[in-house]
Amino acid sequence: MIIVYESKTGFTKKYADMLAEKTKLKAYRVKELPESVKDEEIIFLGWLKAGKIQGLGKVRKYNVKAVCASGTARTAEPDEETVIARNKVKGIPFFYLRGGCLPLKELKGMDKILMSMFLKILKSRKEKDERINEAISNIVNGFDGVREENLEPVLKWLDKNK
């Protein structure tokens, strides 16, 4: 079994590196996946963008045994069932890992435009609860929610499926 990941800002890579260290499995970035591993079982880690797990489409032809998605929110958004359905991973073990985001001022191009629009929408809400205020702060200031303990469900699953 190997770990394959897609990471743009480094938060998902942190999880892949942690998982590799804890399990002694090799980790590969999607674009660096050698042809020699095409028959290996894969634990895939990707980041969420509007509910879509980035990089997942590139590994569908492989033997994907589990999927992990990292995002900034406390839980998968809009909810885990929607993320599973939207990404067609029903029947495959799915794990949400709280990742992070760079501060808005460090983003570039379309990512900056989209996050600026999202921030504007959040700020325009009349009623803001704790989650909305947290999302606003995370976008403006950045956030790193990568924690070793977030991998515990993945590690338990791996122990059962060796």
N, C-alpha and C positions, 0 to 999 in steps of 0.2 A: 504494500500500500504506500502511496505517496500523497503529498499535499501539493495542491495546485492553487494559485491565487492570482487575483487581479487587484491591483492597488494603485490609486492615483496620487493620494496625498500621504501615504505611508502608514495609515492606521491599520488597514487590513494586513499589510506586510508584517507589522508588529505581531499581530495574532498568528500569522503563518510561521514566523520565526519562533515565537513562544511554543507553539504546538510542535514544531519540529524538534525543538530542544527537549521538551518533555517526553516525546514519544520516540525520539531517535529516527523519525521518518524523514526522508528527503523532501525539501520544499522547492518548488519551481514556480517561477512567474509564468503565466500562460504563454507569453510570447517566447519564452526560453525553454519550453517543454521539448525535450529530445525525442526523436522518433522511437528510440529504443524502449520507451516506457508506455507505448500505446496499449499494451495488454494489462498494465497495472491497475489496481483498484485505486480510486481517487477520492480524497476528501477535498472538496472545492470550497474556497473562501473568496467571496466577492463583496464589493461595496454596493450599497443601495443608492439608486438615483431615481427618484419618483416611483419608488416601489419595484423597480427592475434591478435584478442582480447583475451587475456589470461583469462581463467576461464569461458568464455561464454558457452562452451560446457557442463559444469557441471550444468548449470541452464536452459538449453533448454527445459527440461521437465516441467518447471514451467511456470507461466503466466507472461512472460516478456513483459512489456509495453513500455519500452524505454531502449536504450543502450547508454552508454557513454564510450568513449575510451580515455585514457590519453597517451600522448606521449611527447617526448622531443621537436619535431619540432613545428614550429609556426602553422602549419595546418596539417591535417591528410595526411600521406604519403603512397603511392605516390600521392593519391588524395582521397577525400571523397568517390566518387563513387566506386573506386577500393576497399577501405576498407569495404564499405557496401556489395559489391558483394562477396569479399573474405570470409567474415564472415556470409554470408547469412542472413543479417538483413534488406533486402529490405522490405519496408512496415511498418517497426517499426521505430519510431522516433529515430534518431541517433544524438549524440552530441560529438564533439571532444573537449577535455579539455587539454590544454597544461600543462603537468606535469613536469617531471624533470628526472635527472639521477645522479647517484653517480659518483664521479671522477673515472677514469679508474683504478687508483691504489687501490681503495677500492673494486673493483669487484673480483669475484673468479670464478674458474672453467671455464665452457663453456662460460658463459657470458663474462668473461675477454678475452677469446680467440677470440670470435666473434667480440667483440667491438674493439679489437686490430687490427683484420683484416680489419674491416670497417674503422678504423682510418687510416690505411696504404693506403687504396684505396683513401680516401678523400685527404690525403696529397700528393699522387702521381699525382693528377689531375694537368694538366698544367695550366689551367685557373681556378682560384678560385674566386667565387663571394662572396658577403656578407653572403649568407646562408651557403656556404661551410665553410667559415672561422668561422662562428658562431658554426656550428656543430662540427668542430675540437676542438674549445675552450670548448664547452659543454662536450665533451667526456673526454678531458684531465682534466678539472678543476671541472667538475660537474656543475649542474644547477638546480635551483628550480624555475619553472614557475607557481607554484600553486598560483592562485589569486581568491579571492572571486568573482570578477566581471566575471570570466570565466563561472561561474554557472548561470549567468542571463538567457541565453536561456533555460536552463533546468527548472529554477524556473518559467519562463513565460509559458512554456509548462505545467508544473504541475498546475498552476493557472487555465489554460483553461480546464484541464482534471480532475478536482476534482470530 
